[in-house]
Amino acid sequence: MSFVHLHVHTEFSLLDGCCRIPGLVKRVKELGQTAVAITDHGVMYGAVDFYKACKAEGVKPIIGCEVYVAPRSRFQKEHEFDASARHLILLCRNEEGYRNLCHMVSRSFT
């Protein structure tokens, strides 16, 4: 049976990920897996390097991001409602999805 990791953090997920992209892709290839996804926390800094490394090794790259979801407005702050973290994994299906995800992640910093 084939297995694909769809939730992997790289060195670009500060304080949460430590794997480096070349080593990740090499290990995926060694294990005989055909695809892998990166879902760094709130950033997509490694997407291009990841894509190139995967293509060089013959592994299908799945680009994604783990985004933070706020239950309410940033101006409404009550500990009992806002204490727990909410994350959402978003994966790109195609180039349009990649562009949309880049736009959403970029907008979250402004």
MARDREN-141854 format. One record per atom (N, C-alpha, C): residue number from 0; atom name; x negated, y, z. Coordinates in steps of 0.02 Angstrom, whole numbers. Example, Ala and Ser with C-alpha at 12.3 -4.5 7.8 and 13.67 -1.06 7.14 Angstrom:
// residues 2
r seq->0, atom->N, px->-660, py->-284, pz->390
r seq->0, atom->CA, px->-615, py->-225, pz->390
r seq->0, atom->C, px->-660, py->-165, pz->390
r seq->1, atom->N, px->-642, py->-112, pz->354
r seq->1, atom->CA, px->-684, py->-53, pz->357
r seq->1, atom->C, px->-645, py->2, pz->394
This chain:
// residues 110
r seq->0, atom->N, px->-42, py->-59, pz->0
r seq->0, atom->CA, px->0, py->0, pz->0
r seq->0, atom->C, px->-45, py->62, pz->0
r seq->1, atom->N, px->-26, py->112, pz->-37
r seq->1, atom->CA, px->-64, py->174, pz->-43
r seq->1, atom->C, px->-45, py->223, pz->13
r seq->2, atom->N, px->-94, py->261, pz->36
r seq->2, atom->CA, px->-82, py->310, pz->89
r seq->2, atom->C, px->-112, py->376, pz->69
r seq->3, atom->N, px->-76, py->430, pz->83
r seq->3, atom->CA, px->-99, py->498, pz->68
r seq->3, atom->C, px->-89, py->542, pz->130
r seq->4, atom->N, px->-143, py->572, pz->154
r seq->4, atom->CA, px->-138, py->620, pz->209
r seq->4, atom->C, px->-106, py->684, pz->183
r seq->5, atom->N, px->-51, py->706, pz->214
r seq->5, atom->CA, px->-17, py->767, pz->193
r seq->5, atom->C, px->-22, py->823, pz->244
r seq->6, atom->N, px->-63, py->813, pz->296
r seq->6, atom->CA, px->-71, py->863, pz->348
r seq->6, atom->C, px->-142, py->861, pz->374
r seq->7, atom->N, px->-188, py->894, pz->338
r seq->7, atom->CA, px->-259, py->894, pz->356
r seq->7, atom->C, px->-282, py->966, pz->364
r seq->8, atom->N, px->-316, py->978, pz->420
r seq->8, atom->CA, px->-345, py->1044, pz->433
r seq->8, atom->C, px->-420, py->1041, pz->418
r seq->9, atom->N, px->-445, py->1092, pz->384
r seq->9, atom->CA, px->-516, py->1096, pz->369
r seq->9, atom->C, px->-549, py->1146, pz->415
r seq->10, atom->N, px->-611, py->1161, pz->401
r seq->10, atom->CA, px->-649, py->1210, pz->440
r seq->10, atom->C, px->-617, py->1279, pz->439
r seq->11, atom->N, px->-570, py->1291, pz->393
r seq->11, atom->CA, px->-537, py->1356, pz->389
r seq->11, atom->C, px->-480, py->1364, pz->438
r seq->12, atom->N, px->-461, py->1310, pz->472
r seq->12, atom->CA, px->-411, py->1315, pz->526
r seq->12, atom->C, px->-449, py->1327, pz->591
r seq->13, atom->N, px->-455, py->1390, pz->609
r seq->13, atom->CA, px->-495, py->1407, pz->667
r seq->13, atom->C, px->-470, py->1372, pz->730
r seq->14, atom->N, px->-517, py->1343, pz->767
r seq->14, atom->CA, px->-505, py->1309, pz->830
r seq->14, atom->C, px->-463, py->1245, pz->823
r seq->15, atom->N, px->-447, py->1224, pz->762
r seq->15, atom->CA, px->-404, py->1166, pz->754
r seq->15, atom->C, px->-432, py->1115, pz->705
r seq->16, atom->N, px->-473, py->1136, pz->658
r seq->16, atom->CA, px->-499, py->1090, pz->608
r seq->16, atom->C, px->-574, py->1094, pz->605
r seq->17, atom->N, px->-605, py->1038, pz->590
r seq->17, atom->CA, px->-679, py->1039, pz->586
r seq->17, atom->C, px->-705, py->1005, pz->523
r seq->18, atom->N, px->-663, py->971, pz->485
r seq->18, atom->CA, px->-690, py->936, pz->427
r seq->18, atom->C, px->-706, py->986, pz->371
r seq->19, atom->N, px->-761, py->973, pz->339
r seq->19, atom->CA, px->-782, py->1014, pz->283
r seq->19, atom->C, px->-755, py->983, pz->219
r seq->20, atom->N, px->-738, py->1024, pz->171
r seq->20, atom->CA, px->-703, py->1002, pz->111
r seq->20, atom->C, px->-743, py->949, pz->72
r seq->21, atom->N, px->-807, py->959, pz->58
r seq->21, atom->CA, px->-843, py->906, pz->19
r seq->21, atom->C, px->-843, py->838, pz->55
r seq->22, atom->N, px->-853, py->839, pz->120
r seq->22, atom->CA, px->-852, py->776, pz->158
r seq->22, atom->C, px->-784, py->744, pz->160
r seq->23, atom->N, px->-732, py->785, pz->166
r seq->23, atom->CA, px->-663, py->760, pz->166
r seq->23, atom->C, px->-647, py->724, pz->100
r seq->24, atom->N, px->-662, py->757, pz->45
r seq->24, atom->CA, px->-645, py->728, pz->-20
r seq->24, atom->C, px->-687, py->665, pz->-33
r seq->25, atom->N, px->-749, py->666, pz->-14
r seq->25, atom->CA, px->-792, py->607, pz->-22
r seq->25, atom->C, px->-764, py->548, pz->18
r seq->26, atom->N, px->-742, py->560, pz->80
r seq->26, atom->CA, px->-715, py->507, pz->122
r seq->26, atom->C, px->-649, py->480, pz->94
r seq->27, atom->N, px->-607, py->524, pz->70
r seq->27, atom->CA, px->-544, py->503, pz->39
r seq->27, atom->C, px->-558, py->456, pz->-19
r seq->28, atom->N, px->-607, py->474, pz->-60
r seq->28, atom->CA, px->-626, py->433, pz->-118
r seq->28, atom->C, px->-652, py->365, pz->-95
r seq->29, atom->N, px->-695, py->366, pz->-42
r seq->29, atom->CA, px->-722, py->303, pz->-16
r seq->29, atom->C, px->-668, py->256, pz->9
r seq->30, atom->N, px->-615, py->284, pz->38
r seq->30, atom->CA, px->-561, py->244, pz->65
r seq->30, atom->C, px->-512, py->220, pz->11
r seq->31, atom->N, px->-523, py->241, pz->-51
r seq->31, atom->CA, px->-481, py->219, pz->-106
r seq->31, atom->C, px->-415, py->257, pz->-111
r seq->32, atom->N, px->-410, py->312, pz->-75
r seq->32, atom->CA, px->-348, py->352, pz->-79
r seq->32, atom->C, px->-350, py->393, pz->-143
r seq->33, atom->N, px->-292, py->405, pz->-171
r seq->33, atom->CA, px->-289, py->440, pz->-236
r seq->33, atom->C, px->-273, py->514, pz->-230
r seq->34, atom->N, px->-253, py->536, pz->-171
r seq->34, atom->CA, px->-234, py->607, pz->-162
r seq->34, atom->C, px->-244, py->626, pz->-89
r seq->35, atom->N, px->-247, py->691, pz->-77
r seq->35, atom->CA, px->-252, py->718, pz->-9
r seq->35, atom->C, px->-227, py->790, pz->-9
r seq->36, atom->N, px->-199, py->811, pz->47
r seq->36, atom->CA, px->-174, py->880, pz->53
r seq->36, atom->C, px->-213, py->916, pz->107
r seq->37, atom->N, px->-223, py->981, pz->97
r seq->37, atom->CA, px->-248, py->1023, pz->151
r seq->37, atom->C, px->-192, py->1070, pz->172
r seq->38, atom->N, px->-186, py->1078, pz->237
r seq->38, atom->CA, px->-133, py->1121, pz->265
r seq->38, atom->C, px->-162, py->1160, pz->323
r seq->39, atom->N, px->-207, py->1206, pz->307
r seq->39, atom->CA, px->-239, py->1246, pz->359
r seq->39, atom->C, px->-188, py->1293, pz->391
r seq->40, atom->N, px->-203, py->1314, pz->451
r seq->40, atom->CA, px->-157, py->1357, pz->490
r seq->40, atom->C, px->-156, py->1428, pz->462
r seq->41, atom->N, px->-102, py->1444, pz->428
r seq->41, atom->CA, px->-88, py->1513, pz->407
r seq->41, atom->C, px->-135, py->1543, pz->357
r seq->42, atom->N, px->-182, py->1504, pz->329
r seq->42, atom->CA, px->-229, py->1530, pz->280
r seq->42, atom->C, px->-238, py->1482, pz->222
r seq->43, atom->N, px->-262, py->1508, pz->167
r seq->43, atom->CA, px->-275, py->1467, pz->108
r seq->43, atom->C, px->-344, py->1480, pz->80
r seq->44, atom->N, px->-391, py->1498, pz->124
r seq->44, atom->CA, px->-459, py->1515, pz->103
r seq->44, atom->C, px->-494, py->1458, pz->66
r seq->45, atom->N, px->-479, py->1397, pz->84
r seq->45, atom->CA, px->-515, py->1341, pz->55
r seq->45, atom->C, px->-482, py->1309, pz->-6
r seq->46, atom->N, px->-428, py->1338, pz->-30
r seq->46, atom->CA, px->-389, py->1306, pz->-83
r seq->46, atom->C, px->-428, py->1296, pz->-148
r seq->47, atom->N, px->-465, py->1346, pz->-169
r seq->47, atom->CA, px->-502, py->1340, pz->-233
r seq->47, atom->C, px->-559, py->1289, pz->-227
r seq->48, atom->N, px->-598, py->1293, pz->-172
r seq->48, atom->CA, px->-652, py->1244, pz->-162
r seq->48, atom->C, px->-624, py->1174, pz->-156
r seq->49, atom->N, px->-568, py->1167, pz->-122
r seq->49, atom->CA, px->-535, py->1102, pz->-115
r seq->49, atom->C, px->-514, py->1074, pz->-182
r seq->50, atom->N, px->-483, py->1116, pz->-223
r seq->50, atom->CA, px->-460, py->1095, pz->-289
r seq->50, atom->C, px->-519, py->1072, pz->-332
r seq->51, atom->N, px->-573, py->1111, pz->-332
r seq->51, atom->CA, px->-632, py->1093, pz->-373
r seq->51, atom->C, px->-664, py->1029, pz->-348
r seq->52, atom->N, px->-670, py->1021, pz->-282
r seq->52, atom->CA, px->-701, py->960, pz->-254
r seq->52, atom->C, px->-659, py->898, pz->-271
r seq->53, atom->N, px->-594, py->904, pz->-266
r seq->53, atom->CA, px->-550, py->848, pz->-282
r seq->53, atom->C, px->-555, py->829, pz->-356
r seq->54, atom->N, px->-553, py->878, pz->-399
r seq->54, atom->CA, px->-557, py->864, pz->-471
r seq->54, atom->C, px->-623, py->831, pz->-488
r seq->55, atom->N, px->-678, py->851, pz->-456
r seq->55, atom->CA, px->-743, py->822, pz->-469
r seq->55, atom->C, px->-746, py->749, pz->-448
r seq->56, atom->N, px->-708, py->730, pz->-397
r seq->56, atom->CA, px->-708, py->661, pz->-371
r seq->56, atom->C, px->-651, py->619, pz->-399
r seq->57, atom->N, px->-607, py->648, pz->-439
r seq->57, atom->CA, px->-551, py->611, pz->-467
r seq->57, atom->C, px->-495, py->599, pz->-417
r seq->58, atom->N, px->-489, py->643, pz->-368
r seq->58, atom->CA, px->-437, py->639, pz->-317
r seq->58, atom->C, px->-385, py->694, pz->-331
r seq->59, atom->N, px->-321, py->677, pz->-324
r seq->59, atom->CA, px->-269, py->727, pz->-336
r seq->59, atom->C, px->-266, py->776, pz->-277
r seq->60, atom->N, px->-276, py->841, pz->-289
r seq->60, atom->CA, px->-272, py->890, pz->-235
r seq->60, atom->C, px->-200, py->911, pz->-224
r seq->61, atom->N, px->-180, py->914, pz->-162
r seq->61, atom->CA, px->-114, py->941, pz->-143
r seq->61, atom->C, px->-128, py->1000, pz->-98
r seq->62, atom->N, px->-112, py->1059, pz->-122
r seq->62, atom->CA, px->-127, py->1120, pz->-84
r seq->62, atom->C, px->-66, py->1140, pz->-44
r seq->63, atom->N, px->-78, py->1156, pz->19
r seq->63, atom->CA, px->-23, py->1176, pz->62
r seq->63, atom->C, px->-47, py->1222, pz->117
r seq->64, atom->N, px->-3, py->1235, pz->164
r seq->64, atom->CA, px->-19, py->1279, pz->220
r seq->64, atom->C, px->29, py->1264, pz->277
r seq->65, atom->N, px->4, py->1266, pz->338
r seq->65, atom->CA, px->47, py->1260, pz->396
r seq->65, atom->C, px->62, py->1330, pz->420
r seq->66, atom->N, px->124, py->1350, pz->412
r seq->66, atom->CA, px->144, py->1419, pz->429
r seq->66, atom->C, px->180, py->1420, pz->496
r seq->67, atom->N, px->180, py->1477, pz->526
r seq->67, atom->CA, px->214, py->1487, pz->590
r seq->67, atom->C, px->283, py->1515, pz->576
r seq->68, atom->N, px->332, py->1489, pz->611
r seq->68, atom->CA, px->401, py->1511, pz->602
r seq->68, atom->C, px->424, py->1544, pz->666
r seq->69, atom->N, px->445, py->1606, pz->661
r seq->69, atom->CA, px->470, py->1642, pz->719
r seq->69, atom->C, px->546, py->1635, pz->720
r seq->70, atom->N, px->575, py->1619, pz->778
r seq->70, atom->CA, px->647, py->1610, pz->782
r seq->70, atom->C, px->686, py->1675, pz->776
r seq->71, atom->N, px->651, py->1730, pz->792
r seq->71, atom->CA, px->685, py->1795, pz->791
r seq->71, atom->C, px->637, py->1848, pz->766
r seq->72, atom->N, px->657, py->1910, pz->769
r seq->72, atom->CA, px->616, py->1965, pz->747
r seq->72, atom->C, px->555, py->1974, pz->793
r seq->73, atom->N, px->502, py->2002, pz->765
r seq->73, atom->CA, px->442, py->2014, pz->806
r seq->73, atom->C, px->454, py->2066, pz->860
r seq->74, atom->N, px->508, py->2103, pz->853
r seq->74, atom->CA, px->524, py->2155, pz->903
r seq->74, atom->C, px->565, py->2127, pz->961
r seq->75, atom->N, px->592, py->2068, pz->953
r seq->75, atom->CA, px->631, py->2035, pz->1007
r seq->75, atom->C, px->585, py->1985, pz->1041
r seq->76, atom->N, px->567, py->1999, pz->1103
r seq->76, atom->CA, px->520, py->1955, pz->1138
r seq->76, atom->C, px->547, py->1938, pz->1207
r seq->77, atom->N, px->569, py->1877, pz->1213
r seq->77, atom->CA, px->592, py->1850, pz->1277
r seq->77, atom->C, px->559, py->1782, pz->1285
r seq->78, atom->N, px->525, py->1772, pz->1340
r seq->78, atom->CA, px->485, py->1712, pz->1349
r seq->78, atom->C, px->524, py->1648, pz->1341
r seq->79, atom->N, px->584, py->1644, pz->1367
r seq->79, atom->CA, px->621, py->1581, pz->1364
r seq->79, atom->C, px->640, py->1562, pz->1292
r seq->80, atom->N, px->644, py->1610, pz->1247
r seq->80, atom->CA, px->659, py->1595, pz->1177
r seq->80, atom->C, px->596, py->1587, pz->1135
r seq->81, atom->N, px->544, py->1623, pz->1152
r seq->81, atom->CA, px->486, py->1628, pz->1109
r seq->81, atom->C, px->425, py->1589, pz->1134
r seq->82, atom->N, px->432, py->1550, pz->1187
r seq->82, atom->CA, px->374, py->1516, pz->1217
r seq->82, atom->C, px->349, py->1457, pz->1174
r seq->83, atom->N, px->393, py->1422, pz->1142
r seq->83, atom->CA, px->370, py->1363, pz->1104
r seq->83, atom->C, px->352, py->1383, pz->1032
r seq->84, atom->N, px->297, py->1352, pz->1008
r seq->84, atom->CA, px->274, py->1365, pz->940
r seq->84, atom->C, px->315, py->1324, pz->890
r seq->85, atom->N, px->327, py->1353, pz->833
r seq->85, atom->CA, px->362, py->1319, pz->780
r seq->85, atom->C, px->320, py->1323, pz->717
r seq->86, atom->N, px->304, py->1266, pz->689
r seq->86, atom->CA, px->262, py->1263, pz->629
r seq->86, atom->C, px->301, py->1229, pz->573
r seq->87, atom->N, px->285, py->1248, pz->512
r seq->87, atom->CA, px->316, py->1219, pz->453
r seq->87, atom->C, px->261, py->1203, pz->403
r seq->88, atom->N, px->261, py->1143, pz->377
r seq->88, atom->CA, px->212, py->1123, pz->326
r seq->88, atom->C, px->243, py->1137, pz->258
r seq->89, atom->N, px->208, py->1176, pz->217
r seq->89, atom->CA, px->230, py->1191, pz->149
r seq->89, atom->C, px->178, py->1164, pz->100
r seq->90, atom->N, px->200, py->1124, pz->53
r seq->90, atom->CA, px->157, py->1095, pz->3
r seq->90, atom->C, px->177, py->1119, pz->-67
r seq->91, atom->N, px->127, py->1131, pz->-109
r seq->91, atom->CA, px->140, py->1155, pz->-177
r seq->91, atom->C, px->152, py->1097, pz->-225
r seq->92, atom->N, px->204, py->1102, pz->-263
r seq->92, atom->CA, px->219, py->1051, pz->-314
r seq->92, atom->C, px->183, py->1065, pz->-379
r seq->93, atom->N, px->175, py->1129, pz->-396
r seq->93, atom->CA, px->145, py->1148, pz->-460
r seq->93, atom->C, px->114, py->1218, pz->-453
r seq->94, atom->N, px->93, py->1246, pz->-509
r seq->94, atom->CA, px->60, py->1312, pz->-507
r seq->94, atom->C, px->108, py->1367, pz->-483
r seq->95, atom->N, px->171, py->1363, pz->-501
r seq->95, atom->CA, px->219, py->1412, pz->-477
r seq->95, atom->C, px->225, py->1409, pz->-400
r seq->96, atom->N, px->227, py->1349, pz->-374
r seq->96, atom->CA, px->229, py->1340, pz->-301
r seq->96, atom->C, px->166, py->1368, pz->-268
r seq->97, atom->N, px->109, py->1357, pz->-300
r seq->97, atom->CA, px->45, py->1384, pz->-274
r seq->97, atom->C, px->47, py->1460, pz->-271
r seq->98, atom->N, px->71, py->1491, pz->-325
r seq->98, atom->CA, px->75, py->1564, pz->-327
r seq->98, atom->C, px->124, py->1590, pz->-274
r seq->99, atom->N, px->180, py->1556, pz->-266
r seq->99, atom->CA, px->228, py->1576, pz->-215
r seq->99, atom->C, px->199, py->1570, pz->-145
r seq->100, atom->N, px->165, py->1515, pz->-132
r seq->100, atom->CA, px->135, py->1505, pz->-66
r seq->100, atom->C, px->81, py->1556, pz->-53
r seq->101, atom->N, px->39, py->1571, pz->-103
r seq->101, atom->CA, px->-11, py->1623, pz->-95
r seq->101, atom->C, px->21, py->1690, pz->-77
r seq->102, atom->N, px->75, py->1705, pz->-111
r seq->102, atom->CA, px->111, py->1768, pz->-98
r seq->102, atom->C, px->139, py->1770, pz->-27
r seq->103, atom->N, px->170, py->1715, pz->-5
r seq->103, atom->CA, px->199, py->1713, pz->62
r seq->103, atom->C, px->146, py->1719, pz->116
r seq->104, atom->N, px->91, py->1683, pz->108
r seq->104, atom->CA, px->37, py->1685, pz->157
r seq->104, atom->C, px->6, py->1754, pz->159
r seq->105, atom->N, px->-4, py->1784, pz->102
r seq->105, atom->CA, px->-32, py->1852, pz->98
r seq->105, atom->C, px->14, py->1902, pz->132
r seq->106, atom->N, px->78, py->1896, pz->120
r seq->106, atom->CA, px->127, py->1943, pz->149
r seq->106, atom->C, px->131, py->1937, pz->225
r seq->107, atom->N, px->116, py->1878, pz->251
r seq->107, atom->CA, px->121, py->1869, pz->323
r seq->107, atom->C, px->70, py->1909, pz->362
r seq->108, atom->N, px->17, py->1931, pz->328
r seq->108, atom->CA, px->-34, py->1971, pz->362
r seq->108, atom->C, px->-21, py->2046, pz->357
r seq->109, atom->N, px->31, py->2066, pz->322
r seq->109, atom->CA, px->44, py->2137, pz->315
r seq->109, atom->C, px->106, py->2158, pz->354
